[in-house]
Each structure stands twice: as structure tokens, then as C-alpha cells.
Amino acid sequence: MDEKATGSFYTPDTLINYMVAYARDRIVPLNILEPSAGDGRFVPLLKEFNCPITLIELEKTKTDILHEIFDNECEIIGSDFLNYAIKHDKKYDLIIGNPPYISKKSVPSDQRNASLDLIKHFELEETLFQNIWVSFILGSLKLLSDNGAIFFILPFEFLQVQYAEKLREFLEKNFNTIEITTFEDRIFTTIEQDICLVYLSNEPKGKPYIQYTTFVSDTDKTQTFQSVIMRNKPLKKWSNCILNDNETEKLKQISDTFPKVQSFGEISPGIVTGANSFFIVSKKKISSFKMKPMPKLSIISKCSVIPSLLDFKSEDFSAIVNTGARSYLINLNDIKEETFSTYLNEYIAGGLEKDKPLNERYKCRIRKRWYDVPIIKTGEACFFKRFHRFPRVIINSAGVYTTDIAYNIRFKPDYEAASFVFCFYNSLTLALCEYSCRFYGGGVGELVPNEFKALSVPYSEISQENIQHLDELLRNETELAEIVDYVDSIVLEELLKDDIEFLQEIRTRYIKRRMKLYDRTDNS
Ligand SMILES: C[S@@+](CC[C@H](N)C(=O)[O-])C[C@H]1O[C@@H](n2cnc3c(N)ncnc32)[C@H](O)[C@@H]1O
């Protein structure tokens, strides 16, 4: 089997050294389990604990090797760990290792069933099972002794993905000691995922806490960051442990004094076509259908086509159209088929000739006519849900539609889109975007609709002159720090200088981590 199918990415010895030394400082186990042993590379160091070691490994070729090397020293079980965990009750004091990462759709059916059994065993929701590492945590929990510890290498996403929120909450109830170790450098360079180490235990004394520590790498053990959360539990996203209790409370206290995005109007994600590359076409393509009137809607399906700006005008949209970018949605709603041109009929027929005909795709199949894309209202402002350098929100003066890449806002009469968009670029709202988002490899952040709606925006009415000035600053690609200072000076006037500095500092801390912007200048 290939590496990816069995989630086999071997742990560097330096990291194993670190983990075993870490565990040695915290626990004296009477027995140890490594549930995804691979070639047994943890074993030489685990032997230092001088207690029985059990190794579980699924793949026969690997268990054969384990038997060859460790037969006299370890108990070796050739089995799927998840089925083993369901069927057995033997308890272990230290369960340590690097479980496989395999997404739900690639998990073989017997392991999927075992995963669901484990979820049932703990009375959790089935939606939790999105990746096999979730099942490894639950299986380990089932086999853990009362004062035992689990110490795993997990994908960084465990700390922040929404589907694992219930698991994190559950673990917070089950363990009073949660210690997370992260690294500035990527440890596994062949996988896209960043990883973290998670140590879970129940210490006989002491208050529950979550601790977050960062080191440069597995080879350079310089500690660059540490913070602890004790009061703000459950912490929903453990990645937010990069703020300590005081900072978390201060951020909440400042944000509570301002209105939330949801109070400004109606918010909805944009249009879901079911097949963007078929339904969203260039000007040239839509003209080739020779329909009168042209069945089109102006649409943005990629945030990157919009240059840096505040106010998105018709001229800006025309400029995008003229680059040949796909900017028109074929909108055939309410148009009778008899009136379709031959060219349009040919294009539609082409959609049925694909490997997987479009009319069989779920989103299209459920429509009365598979090519009638439901139109969702656009907004006077659009917030793009994914962001890189910083979150983007625009005044939609061009009145274009968007796909579901954006949340469209239609304002209540008391609010103006332009003022809202201007005010959004302040230190508090941008810090909250970082606090609330999750991020993926490459540092792309994302806010789901409810997270966007819960952001606080210090709104005030802004003069046309100021709006124009900010539009120019953005169009001139001015440094973000200067832009934020300018907006802060207008919309956060009432905050203390210290509070603004605090917001800027935590935002920088988040961005640094998300985009891995670590300063490596050697000061020695
Ligand atoms: C990420 S590798 C870790 C190997 C080794 N422990 C290390 O740290 O280098 C994961 C291992 O889990 C094994 N594995 C995958 N699914 C398994 C399952 N359901 N039960 C037990 N082992 C499994 C793979 O064959 C692979 O050897």
C-alpha cells in the first residue's frame, strides 16, 4: 500500500526523542501502547521506561519486520487498532505515537464501522468522524488507565477545525491537563499539513488548563512562545490558546462594546452553480450564444481578480471582463427552451457529454431544469470568506453577484455599505477575523458564515472624502499597517492607545503564525 493510503509518514528521530523525554518528565507508566507502530521507531527510546510495551500495526509487511526486531522485547499485535480498541478493555498508562491521517472517504469500510462504534461508545455525533486520527484519539481514550496519558502527533487542524469542536470540548471534560506543542518550521516536509503534539492527561492535583508552546523546530529547541488558558474554558478552538486568559478576556471585553456584523442587515453566501467552469463564462463565450437579450448576470467567482480597492465600481468590473476572465453567469431562469439559440443548445448539450454529465451532479440534479442556477440576491457589500494577507470586504457599487466565495450584506436602512466597509478595516475587527478563522496550509484563513456574523465592527458614519481616501490607499497598495492606523484613528477614537496597541500586537501574533512569518535574523 502507498504511504498516503495508510497515512504512513514516519516520524523523525529528533521528534521521537523530544516526545519520549517530554513524557518521561511527566509520567512513570506501568505499561505503554503504540497503536500505529509502523517500523517501531519509537521502541528503542520507549524501552527507557522499563515497562511492557505493546505495538499495534495494521500492515502485515510492517508487523513481520516488528516481529523480526522486537519479538523478545514487545508484545506485537497485527491488527486494525480501532477494532482492537472496540473489542478490548485492557488499560494502558501511556499511549504514544503518530497515528495515520486518512480522510473519511478513503478509510476502508471495516475501519469506518469501527470508528462509528467508537463514536457511539462515547455518545458523540457521527459527523465527528471526518478523519481516522479522530478515531485513534477515541480508541486510545477507551484503553487509557485512569491516571494515564495520551501523547500524539496530530495535524494542526485538530486545534481549529469546526467538525472537531465537539471532540475538543469532550477532551476538555475528560482531561485536566492539555499541553500543545507546535513548531515554527514544518516538521513533515512531504505532507501539506502542519502538525502539533498533543499531550492529554489527568493530573491528580491542579486546576484544568490548556498550555500552548512553540519551538523553532524539532532540531532547534529554542522556545519562542508559551501561554496558558485556565479560565476561558471550554476554549472551542485550541489554536486560540496563543492568547492567555487576560488577553482573551480583554479582546472579548473590547469587542462586546461594538455591534456584531449580523446586526447590520441580512447576510447570505453567494450563488452555488454546481459547476462554475460550465455556468460562468467569458464575455466572448456568452456573446457566441447569439441570444437576445443575453441571458447573463455579472458575477465574481474568484476574489483574486479584484485588485486592491475599497469601492468596486462598474469600471472595475469592466476591466476584469476585458481581461477575458470568466465574469458572466449563464442565467436561463424563466427563459423558454424554444427560444434558445442553436449555439446555446449546443453548449448545453456539451455539458452532458462530460465524463460525469453535469445533470447527474447533485446540485444540478435536484433542479427542475438542471441548468437553471438558483439566483441568490447580491449585496451592497461583499466579504470574501477566504483570505491570505488580510480579510477583504468591498463596497459593491458595481452591483455584481458573487459565487459562494463571498458573504453578501444587504444593509438595514440605518446603515450605509460604504461606512461599514471603511470601518471594517480597523484593528479590532481584523484581530477578531484572525481569532475566529481557521487556516490551511499556505496560510489561507477562512471564516464560516456564523463566525463572520459574530465579528464586532465599530461602526460610524464616514465622510465621502475619507472613504475615497481609503479607496486610494488600497488602490495604491499602501502597507496594511498604514491603512489600519488610518482607519483606527477615525473609528477607534474612543479606545485607549494601550488597547489599540494590544489589538495590533495580537493581530500580528496571529498573522505571524498563520503565514509562518518568523523572523530568523540571527542576533547573536
Ligand atoms: C504515520 S505512520 C507512523 C509510523 C510510526 N509510528 C512513526 O511514527 O514513524 C502510521 C502507521 O499506522 C499504520 N496504520 C494505518 N492504519 C492503521 C490502523 N487502522 N490500525 C493500526 N495501524 C494503522 C500505518 O501502516 C503506518 O505504519
Ligand as a Chemical Component Dictionary entry (heavy atoms), coordinates in Angstrom:
data_LIG
# 
_chem_comp.id                   LIG 
_chem_comp.type                 NON-POLYMER 
_chem_comp.pdbx_formal_charge   0 
_chem_comp.three_letter_code    LIG 
# 
loop_
_chem_comp_atom.comp_id 
_chem_comp_atom.atom_id 
_chem_comp_atom.alt_atom_id 
_chem_comp_atom.type_symbol 
_chem_comp_atom.charge 
_chem_comp_atom.model_Cartn_x 
_chem_comp_atom.model_Cartn_y 
_chem_comp_atom.model_Cartn_z 
_chem_comp_atom.pdbx_ordinal 
LIG C1  C1  C 0  2.047  7.893 10.456 1  
LIG S1  S1  S 1  2.596  6.234 10.408 2  
LIG C2  C2  C 0  3.506  6.190 11.880 3  
LIG C3  C3  C 0  4.502  5.130 11.920 4  
LIG C4  C4  C 0  5.492  5.214 13.111 5  
LIG N1  N1  N 0  4.820  5.002 14.353 6  
LIG C5  C5  C 0  6.189  6.561 13.117 7  
LIG O1  O1  O 0  5.919  7.364 13.994 8  
LIG O2  O2  O -1 7.028  6.819 12.271 9  
LIG C6  C6  C 0  1.112  5.427 10.723 10 
LIG C7  C7  C 0  1.179  3.908 10.784 11 
LIG O3  O3  O 0  -0.126 3.459 11.109 12 
LIG C8  C8  C 0  -0.408 2.283 10.385 13 
LIG N2  N2  N 0  -1.872 2.181 10.337 14 
LIG C9  C9  C 0  -2.726 2.751 9.453  15 
LIG N3  N3  N 0  -3.997 2.446 9.783  16 
LIG C10 C10 C 0  -3.936 1.677 10.904 17 
LIG C11 C11 C 0  -4.925 1.066 11.717 18 
LIG N4  N4  N 0  -6.218 1.192 11.448 19 
LIG N5  N5  N 0  -4.502 0.354 12.782 20 
LIG C12 C12 C 0  -3.183 0.232 13.081 21 
LIG N6  N6  N 0  -2.205 0.784 12.329 22 
LIG C13 C13 C 0  -2.581 1.504 11.266 23 
LIG C14 C14 C 0  0.279  2.507 9.056  24 
LIG O4  O4  O 0  0.531  1.278 8.400  25 
LIG C15 C15 C 0  1.543  3.217 9.497  26 
LIG O5  O5  O 0  2.572  2.312 9.743  27 
# 
loop_
_chem_comp_bond.comp_id 
_chem_comp_bond.atom_id_1 
_chem_comp_bond.atom_id_2 
_chem_comp_bond.value_order 
_chem_comp_bond.pdbx_ordinal 
LIG C1  S1  SING 1  
LIG S1  C2  SING 2  
LIG S1  C6  SING 3  
LIG C2  C3  SING 4  
LIG C3  C4  SING 5  
LIG C4  N1  SING 6  
LIG C4  C5  SING 7  
LIG C5  O1  DOUB 8  
LIG C5  O2  SING 9  
LIG C6  C7  SING 10 
LIG C7  O3  SING 11 
LIG C7  C15 SING 12 
LIG O3  C8  SING 13 
LIG C8  N2  SING 14 
LIG C8  C14 SING 15 
LIG N2  C9  SING 16 
LIG N2  C13 SING 17 
LIG C9  N3  DOUB 18 
LIG N3  C10 SING 19 
LIG C10 C11 SING 20 
LIG C10 C13 DOUB 21 
LIG C11 N4  SING 22 
LIG C11 N5  DOUB 23 
LIG N5  C12 SING 24 
LIG C12 N6  DOUB 25 
LIG N6  C13 SING 26 
LIG C14 O4  SING 27 
LIG C14 C15 SING 28 
LIG C15 O5  SING 29 
# 
